[in-house]
Amino acid sequence: MPTLLDLPIKRCRPSEDVVPFSECRQNFSSYINRPRETHRPILITQNGRATSYLVDATDFDALMDSIELSRDVEISRREFAEGKGIPHKEAMRQIDAHIKSLSAKRSAAI
């Protein structure tokens, strides 16, 4: 899983990556490829205001994965601080028991 430092997506450069909607619409085929090549989103404006970003799908997936991982880590930290964590040995015992249970079910099904 990528970390924030590994993400391919880069910040938008206002001098190059801000495009009015009308221009984007007229030259959409050229703009749709640019985020994949530069790994920078394109900010689309309408009436001089920011409205949307055009982002490469792979970069967006990596960004969402990173956000989800960060959220999971934060939840884990909060739960640990509240005393809801379990010792490592107990976690490993539970995992081993679960794996053995799955293995037994699989063997019984065959």
Summary of the structure (lengths in Angstrom):
residues: 110
radius of gyration: 22.7
end to end distance: 33.9
largest distance: 65.7
contacts: 246
relative contact order: 0.13
helix: 65%
strand: 13%
